């Protein structure tokens, strides 16, 4: 800043611009790979039921294989850590996301859909790890808070996928339009370059700082893994559940609201953590999410459905950011890798748990998802009590 006016100097303004450019490139990558690449399936699923003859059970299988691919991609990043710093891997995965979206609309072969959803899971996991790594290693000091807006790219992609489905009206057109928007976002993300491998904060903390209660990491892992089960049930079937008792536009409209609510969520929860402890916020976010998931199953009507979507969107990215930050706070070795793996396993189990219930409608599945999210909140409450007691 200048001494006379307190305004940022030219150098400060110049350094802020590259930081925002990095955030926007990472957000574009996350919007393409996660918001559209993974979650466009949710609003398109009802159209595939009515227009492509997709059964509820096979729809659940398509969700499960995608989450299995995501877990495989996450494990690949653990086994081959250099891949999370590879520009070639990032660009290849982004291209695979776009091609896979287009092929989903180009074929009606159910077996082919399984393979395409598996590829989508692997590719989206790689983009997520590489883009987040690039963003977190590139933002230093006072600009680290901007990472929350980068995570908001997931919400922006979710909102865009909902708008596409509202405008398309056909499952084929919806997939092809999603591919088109993902291509535009891929072009925006193309210059993104991962930074050098950072020194692990976990290792630094163990070498130079006091040890925290490692025994509480298992409770955090249990809470986050349960969240993986509960959130993915809503993330997969919320639109279909809303469409059971609401006008056709309500499900996709709710998905747009979920994305818009998710856009500022990570940044908002990070700001709240300056005033309240992360375990308390994690518990609160999970309770709010559980209520949001259960709402359309308990109260019929468009308004409860839209409120449900807002509550879901406002919490699921917040839970991710809070849990990963808590893992680092507890200073447990390889905390982020373990938490991501537990979350990935939970995502695979979610559709499998509720598949036998789907013949009775999606509302029963939402109630199960809400109960599991509430169990995750209970584990977070135990964590809060345990850490407070020292």
N, C-alpha and C positions, 0 to 999 in steps of 0.2 A: 504493500500500500504506500501511497505518497504521504509524506509527513504532514503536508498542509491540508489535504482533503480527505485522507483515509480511504481514497478510492484504490482499487486494485491497479497495480502497475501493469505496463504492457507485457512484461514477462509472465506475471501471474495470470493474466487473461489468456496468454498463449498456451500456458500449461494446462489451464482449465479446459480449453477447447479439445486437445487430444484426449483428455480424460473422458469427456462426454462423447467423443467420437468412438472411443473404445467401448463405452457402455452401450451406445446405440448399435454398434456392430454385433456385440454379444447378444443384445436384446433381439436383433433380427434373426440371429442364428437360433436362439431359443424359441422364438415365435414360429419359425419354420419347422423345426425338428420336434418340439414338444407341443406347443399350442395347436399347430395344425397336424403335424406328422403323427402325433400320438392321439390327440384328443378330438380331431375332426370326426373320428369314428362314433363318438357319443351322440352328436346330433344327427348323423347320417343313419345310425342304426335303425330308428323307426321306419325310415324310407326303405331300407333294405328288407325289413320285415314285410312291408305291404307291397312292395314293387318287385323284389327279387326273390321272394319265397324263402327268405332266411328264417329258420326257426329260432326260438329263444335260446334253446340249448346250444345250437351251433354258433349263435351270436356270442354266447358266453365262451365257447371254445376259441373263437377268434380273438377275444379279449385276452384269454389266458396265454395263448401262444405269443401274443405281442409282449406281455409282461415277462414271459420266459426269455424272449429275445433281449428285453431291456436288462434283465439280470445277467444274461450272458455277456452283454456289452460292458456292464459294470465290472464283472469279474475279469474281462479282458483288459480293462484299464488297470486292474490291480496286478495281474500277472505280467503285463507289459506296460509298465508306467510310462515308458518313452512315448507311447502312442497318444497320451494325453497332451503332448507338446508337439504333435506333428501337424503341420499345415496340410500335408497331403491327406492324412486321415480325416481331418475336418472337412476338407472340400469333397473328398470321396463320399463321406457319409451324408453330406448335404445333398449331393447329386442323387444318391440312393433314395433319400427321402422324397425328392421330387418325382423321380421315376416311379417309385412304388405307389405314390398317390395316383399318378396317371393310370398305372396298370390296374389299380383297384376298380377304376371306372371303365376300363377297356375290356374286362372279362367278367363273366358271370359264373366261372368255375369255382366251386367252393374249395376244392383242394388247392387251387392256385392262391385263393385268398389266404389260406393258412400260411403258405410259404411267404407271401408278401407281407403279412402282418408280423411274421417272425423277423424278416429282414428289417422292417420298420423299427422294431424294438431295439435291435442291435445298433442300427444307425443313429436312432435318437439318443441312446445312452452315450455313444461316442461323442456326438455333438454337444450334449449337455456337459460332459466332463471336460472337453477341450475348451468350450466357450467359457465355462465358469472358471477354469484354471487361468485362461488368458485374462479374464476380467480381474480376478482377485490378485494375480501377480502384477498386473499393470497399474492397479490403483493403490496409491501409497498415502500414508498419513491422513490428512484431513479429507481426502477424496474417497476414502474407503466406503463411506456411507452411500455413495452413488451406486454401489453394487446392487442395492435393493431395487433400483429402477431397472437394472439389467435383468434381474429375475422377473420383473414385471413383463418382460417380453412374452413369457409363457401366457400370462393373462391376455395380452393383446392378441396373440394367436388364437386363443380360445374364443374370444369375442368375434374375431374375424371369421372363424369356422362357423359360428352360429349364424352370422349374417349371410354367409354363402349359402347355407342350407335354407334359410328363409327365402332367399331370392331364387334358388335353383328349382325346387319342387320335384326334382328327379334325382335318384341316387347316383346315376351315372354322371349327370351334369355337376352334381355336388362334388364328387371325387375329382373330376377334371378341373373344375374351377379352383378347388383347393390346391391342386398341383400348380396351377397358374400363379396363385398368390404365393405359394411356397417358393416358386422360382424367382419371383420378384424379391422376396426376402433373402433368398440365397445370394442373389447378386449384391444386395446391400451388405451381407455378411462376408462376402468373398475376401475383402482385404484383411479380415481379422487374422492376427498372428499370435499364437501362444507365446508367452514369455518364458524366460529361463526357469528351470526347476527351482521352486523356492525352498528355503530351509524350513523343515517341518516345525511348526510352532509347538507341536506336542513334544518333540524331542528337546527343543530349547527349554521348554518349561520344566521338563523333568531334570535337565542338567542344572539349571540355574535357579529354579523357583521351588517353593514348598510343594510337596505332594498333596493333592486333594484326595477326597474319599473315593478311591477307585472302586470300592465295593458298590457304589451307587450307580456305576456305569451299567451294570446288568439291568437295573430298574429302568434306566433311560432306554436301553436297547429294547426291552420288553414293550415299553410305551410306544416307541417309534415303529416297531414291527407291527403292533396291533393297529396303529394308525395306517400303516400300509394296507392292511386288510380292509379296514372300515372306509377309508377315503376312496379306495379304488372301486368299491361297490357303487358308491354314489357317482364317482367319476365316469363309470361305464354305463350305468343304468338310470341315472337321474332323469334324462330327457325322455326316455321311453316310459318311465313311471309317471311323469307329469302328463304325457300324452294319453295315458289310459283314461283319464277323467277330465281332460281340458281340451280346449280348441287346438287345432293342429299347429297353430303358430306359437302356442304357449311354451312348448318344450324348447324349440330353437331360440325363442325370445329369452327364456330363462337362462339358456346357455350363454347368450350374449352378455347378459347381466353378470353371470358368474365370471366371465373373462374380464369385464370392466372392473368388477370388485377385486379381482386378483391382481390387476395391473399395479396398484400402489401398495398392495398388502405387505410384501416383504419389507419395503421401506418404512411403512407405518409401524409394524411390529418392532422393527429395529429401533425406532424412535421411542416407543413405549418402554423398551428395555433400559433406557436411561433412568427411568423412574421406578420401575418395578423389577423384581428378580425374574430371570428367564424361566425357572421352574414354575413360578406363579403364572406367568404369561402363557406358558405351554399348556398348563392345566386349563386356564380360561379359554384359550383358543380351541382346545379339544372339546370342551363342554359346549361352546357355541357351535362348533361344527356338528356335534352329535345332534343338537336340537335342530339345526338346519336340515340335516339328512332325514330326520324323522318327520319333519313338518308336513310335507306333501302326502305322507302315508297316513297321517292322523287327521288332517284338516283338508277337505276338498276345496277346490276353487283356484282361480288363477292367481289371486293375490298371495296366498300362502306359498304357491309354487315359485313365484318370483322372489319372494322373501327368502325361501330356502336356497335358491341359487345364489343370492347375494351373500348369505351367511357362509355357504360353502366356499365361494370364491374368495371371500375375505379372510379365510382361515387356512386353507390347505397349504399355500406357499409360506405363510407365516409359521406354520408348524415345522416345515422343512428347515427354514432358516434358524428358528429357535433351537431345534433339536441338534443341528450340526454345530451351532455355537456352543451349546451345552457340552457336547462331546469334547470340543477343544478346551472348554473351561475345566472339565474334570481331568484333563491331561492323561487320558487313557491311550496307550499305544495304538495307532492305526484306527482311531475312533471313527473318523469319517468313513473309511472303507467298511468297517464293521456295521455302522449304522446304515449305510447305503445298501449293504447286502441284506440286512434284516428287513429293510423297507421293501427291497425287491422281492424277497421271498413272500412277504405279506401280500404284495400285489398279485402274485401268482395264485395264492390261496384264496383271495377274495372272490373271484368269479366261481372257483370250484366249490366254495362253501355254499353259495346261494343257488347254484345251478339246479339242485333238486327242488328248490322252492319256486322256480320260475313258472311252472304250470299254474300256480296259484296267483300269478301276477307279480309285477315288479315292486308293488308296495311292501310286500312281505320282505323282499330282499333289502329294501331301504331300512326297514326296522332292524334287521339283523346288522346292517352296516352301522346304524346309529348306536346300537348296543355295544358293538366292538369299539367304536370311537369313544364311547363313555368309559369302557374298560381301560382304554389308553389314558384317558383323563385321570382315572383313579390311580394308575401307576405313576403318572406325573405328580399327583398330589402326595403320594408316598415319597417320591424323590424330593419334593419341596420340603416336606417335614424332616426327612433325613438329613438333608444338607443344612437346614436351619439349625438342627440340633448338633451339627458338627460331627 
